[in-house]
Amino acid sequence: MDIHTHAKKTKKRTASLKHRADEKTNGIVSHNKVQAAENKWFGHSRTEVTKRLVMYVLKNKPGTEGEAFAIHKAIMHGIDFSVADTLKKELNFNDKEIADVLGTSESTFLRWRKSNKDLDNNASDRLVRFARILEIATGVFDDKLKAWSWLKRPQFGLGGKIPIELMKSETGAREVESLLMRIEHGVLA
């Protein structure tokens, strides 16, 4: 086992122990619980959109279910528009680019902004999927800009397809995630 893999496993184990200890302290959502949830769900370095997404889910969708179920519940109820707006600002997207990520038109995106309306469940699902893959790619390439550049270019391991296009469906996103894991572990084919 290489040092990088060992460090990641140790970090996850520590986060899991902190998470369990925090759950036993009156069910209060503390900073450690949020950090543990982030580590469990994303497993890589945090960006502002990740922090906002996890904080939003834990704050607004309390319950005893695991984070994945809480995120599912948040998707079904619609994620706050501000999370998508944060992602847009973080990646220097224009309105058309973020609307494309969310699978909607630019005019619908602008209407959501104007009314400060929650995203519908399809856009919420795509936002979570995009954030998850972006986090994984950022962890693999150790840089958000390199990750974003990789996601926009045709990839040999995906049969020449562009990852951002494949990420529009869950099946395609799984292929992108699988390739990123193979790259991280040094196995391209």
SVG drawing of the C-alpha trace seen along z (x, -y; Angstrom):
<svg xmlns="http://www.w3.org/2000/svg" viewBox="-40 -39 44 41">
<polyline fill="none" stroke="black" stroke-width="0.4" points="0.0,0.0 1.5,-3.3 1.7,-6.3 -1.1,-8.3 -3.6,-5.4 -2.6,-4.8 -3.0,-8.5 -6.5,-8.6 -7.6,-5.5 -6.3,-6.9 -8.1,-10.2 -11.4,-8.4 -11.0,-6.1 -10.3,-9.2 -13.3,-11.0 -15.5,-8.0 -14.5,-7.8 -15.1,-11.5 -18.5,-11.1 -19.5,-8.3 -18.4,-10.3 -20.3,-13.4 -23.5,-11.4 -23.4,-10.3 -23.3,-13.9 -27.0,-14.7 -27.4,-14.6 -26.1,-18.1 -24.8,-18.9 -21.3,-20.1 -18.4,-21.1 -16.9,-17.6 -20.1,-15.9 -20.2,-18.1 -16.5,-17.4 -17.1,-13.7 -20.1,-13.8 -18.0,-15.6 -15.2,-13.1 -17.6,-10.2 -19.6,-11.5 -16.8,-13.1 -13.6,-11.6 -11.4,-14.3 -10.5,-18.0 -13.4,-20.4 -14.5,-23.3 -17.0,-25.9 -19.8,-24.3 -19.2,-21.0 -19.3,-22.7 -22.5,-24.6 -24.1,-21.5 -23.3,-19.3 -24.2,-22.1 -27.4,-22.7 -28.4,-19.0 -27.5,-18.5 -29.1,-21.8 -32.3,-21.6 -32.9,-17.9 -32.2,-16.6 -32.8,-12.9 -31.1,-9.8 -30.6,-8.4 -27.1,-8.4 -25.8,-11.3 -26.6,-9.6 -30.2,-9.4 -30.2,-13.0 -28.8,-14.1 -31.4,-12.1 -34.1,-13.8 -32.6,-17.2 -32.6,-16.4 -36.2,-15.3 -37.2,-18.6 -35.0,-20.8 -31.6,-22.2 -31.4,-25.9 -30.5,-28.1 -27.6,-29.6 -25.6,-26.3 -25.8,-26.4 -24.8,-30.1 -21.8,-29.3 -20.7,-26.6 -21.1,-29.0 -18.9,-31.6 -16.3,-29.0 -15.8,-27.8 -16.2,-31.2 -19.1,-29.9 -21.5,-32.1 -25.2,-31.6 -25.5,-29.4 -22.7,-27.0 -24.2,-26.5 -27.7,-26.1 -26.2,-23.3 -24.7,-21.6 -28.2,-21.7 -29.9,-20.4 -32.1,-23.5 -32.3,-26.6 -30.5,-29.8 -33.9,-31.6 -35.1,-29.0 -31.8,-29.5 -32.3,-33.3 -36.0,-32.8 -34.8,-30.7 -32.3,-33.4 -34.8,-36.2 -37.4,-34.4 -34.7,-32.7 -36.5,-29.5 -35.2,-26.1 -33.9,-24.0 -36.3,-21.3 -35.3,-17.7 -33.8,-17.0 -31.5,-20.0 -30.7,-19.2 -29.7,-15.7 -27.4,-17.0 -25.9,-19.6 -25.0,-16.9 -23.7,-14.6 -21.6,-17.3 -20.2,-18.4 -19.4,-14.8 -17.4,-14.2 -15.7,-17.6 -14.6,-16.7 -13.2,-13.4 -11.4,-14.9 -10.0,-17.6 -8.7,-15.0 -7.1,-13.0 -5.4,-15.9 -4.8,-17.9 -6.0,-21.1 -9.6,-22.3 -8.5,-24.0 -6.7,-20.9 -9.7,-18.8 -12.1,-21.1 -9.8,-21.1 -9.7,-17.3 -13.5,-17.1 -13.9,-19.3 -11.6,-17.3 -12.2,-14.0 -10.7,-11.1 -9.1,-8.0 -10.4,-5.9 -14.0,-7.0 -13.7,-6.0 -12.9,-9.6 -16.0,-11.0 -16.0,-14.2 -16.6,-13.6 -18.8,-16.7 -21.2,-15.4 -21.3,-11.9 -22.0,-13.4 -25.5,-14.4 -26.7,-10.9 -26.0,-8.8 -24.7,-6.0 -22.3,-8.3 -21.2,-9.8 -20.4,-6.4 -18.1,-5.8 -16.4,-9.1 -16.0,-8.3 -14.7,-4.8 -12.0,-6.2 -11.0,-8.8 -10.5,-6.0 -8.5,-4.0 -6.3,-7.0 -5.8,-7.6 -4.7,-4.0 -2.5,-4.0 -4.7,-1.7 -5.9,-3.3 -7.4,-0.3"/>
</svg>
